[in-house]
Amino acid sequence: MSREEVPPWLREQLARFEQNQQSLQAVLAQKQQVEMELTEVERALAELRKSPDDGVVYKSAGSLLIKASKVDVLKDLEERRELGNTRVTVLARQETRLRETLKEIQSKLEEAARSRGQPQGS
């Protein structure tokens, strides 16, 4: 089937399918990045909790390490963990919606292929 033989509505569905696939890949990459950051935060929290309360703690500020209180660093890490968990939840919802949309479009495309390119309810 040449490009001229593909009906405009079908080209639109194919374009939507491709766009949604790309969006899904971007969401999955973001989600993976956030999950890796969360793992790092969890490790840092675990190590920090093992250290004595009066121990010396440093936190990163750009390319510098700055002396900080354990309580402040724990608070910062807990906030980062909470934010990361929220971001993962939002990204997971986006992933679910995109997967559902892709299934719907794929069903339309498969139906179009079975009916030889005739639109079904479009």
Legacy VTK file of the C-alpha trace (Angstrom):
# vtk DataFile Version 3.0
C-alpha trace
ASCII
DATASET POLYDATA
POINTS 122 float
0.000 0.000 0.000
1.585 3.276 -1.057
1.370 6.435 1.022
-1.316 7.827 -1.301
-3.496 4.758 -0.681
-3.434 5.212 3.116
-6.522 7.163 4.160
-5.880 10.373 6.102
-7.641 9.098 9.241
-5.371 6.036 9.234
-2.234 8.164 8.794
-3.442 10.246 11.747
-3.896 7.128 13.887
-0.436 5.877 12.932
1.077 9.250 13.819
-0.773 9.265 17.165
0.454 5.739 17.860
4.056 6.712 17.152
3.779 9.895 19.225
2.328 7.967 22.167
5.095 5.364 21.897
7.693 8.132 22.090
5.904 9.705 25.055
5.824 6.342 26.807
9.555 5.879 26.267
10.219 9.343 27.718
8.031 8.631 30.762
9.746 5.279 31.329
13.171 6.924 31.145
12.129 9.634 33.617
10.631 7.047 35.942
13.811 4.967 35.845
15.912 8.052 36.625
13.714 8.997 39.595
13.803 5.414 40.882
17.615 5.440 40.722
17.679 8.741 42.632
15.347 7.237 45.237
17.668 4.267 45.653
20.573 6.644 46.276
18.523 8.614 48.810
17.543 5.394 50.618
21.187 4.299 50.818
22.221 7.705 52.118
19.455 7.634 54.731
20.457 4.152 55.854
24.107 5.154 56.252
23.236 8.402 57.971
20.992 6.628 60.476
23.914 4.318 61.371
26.197 7.248 62.164
26.381 8.751 65.667
24.221 11.817 66.297
27.279 13.925 67.058
29.223 12.651 64.040
30.485 14.989 61.355
28.247 15.097 58.290
28.826 16.853 54.999
26.342 17.570 52.257
26.926 18.396 48.643
26.361 21.949 47.450
27.296 21.976 43.800
30.951 21.031 43.601
31.512 21.719 47.313
30.990 19.659 50.445
29.604 21.679 53.330
29.527 20.625 56.970
25.924 20.193 58.145
24.020 18.810 61.104
22.812 15.224 60.880
19.261 16.358 61.653
19.247 18.846 58.759
20.665 16.318 56.310
18.147 13.689 57.433
15.340 16.205 56.932
16.603 17.110 53.443
16.893 13.456 52.452
13.409 12.636 53.771
11.998 15.517 51.713
13.836 14.294 48.622
12.481 10.791 49.202
8.924 12.097 49.575
9.228 14.189 46.415
10.735 11.250 44.533
7.940 8.928 45.614
5.379 11.478 44.445
7.127 11.820 41.091
7.232 8.032 40.647
3.503 7.844 41.387
2.709 10.570 38.840
4.941 8.958 36.209
3.359 5.552 36.852
-0.091 7.066 36.237
1.147 8.658 33.007
2.626 5.316 31.975
-0.696 3.564 32.603
-2.658 6.159 30.615
-0.215 5.998 27.706
-0.308 2.192 27.635
-4.121 2.272 27.592
-4.115 4.834 24.779
-1.647 2.731 22.796
-3.866 -0.340 23.210
-6.892 1.608 21.978
-5.049 2.954 18.939
-3.565 -0.468 18.221
-7.058 -1.987 18.303
-8.273 0.626 15.803
-5.292 -0.059 13.554
-5.820 -3.817 13.730
-9.524 -3.382 12.941
-8.620 -1.165 9.997
-6.203 -3.802 8.738
-8.881 -6.505 9.032
-11.451 -4.391 7.222
-8.901 -3.375 4.560
-8.597 0.269 5.502
-12.250 1.178 5.924
-12.826 3.424 8.986
-14.833 1.828 11.766
-16.878 4.440 13.602
-14.449 7.289 12.878
LINES 1 123
122 0 1 2 3 4 5 6 7 8 9 10 11 12 13 14 15 16 17 18 19 20 21 22 23 24 25 26 27 28 29 30 31 32 33 34 35 36 37 38 39 40 41 42 43 44 45 46 47 48 49 50 51 52 53 54 55 56 57 58 59 60 61 62 63 64 65 66 67 68 69 70 71 72 73 74 75 76 77 78 79 80 81 82 83 84 85 86 87 88 89 90 91 92 93 94 95 96 97 98 99 100 101 102 103 104 105 106 107 108 109 110 111 112 113 114 115 116 117 118 119 120 121
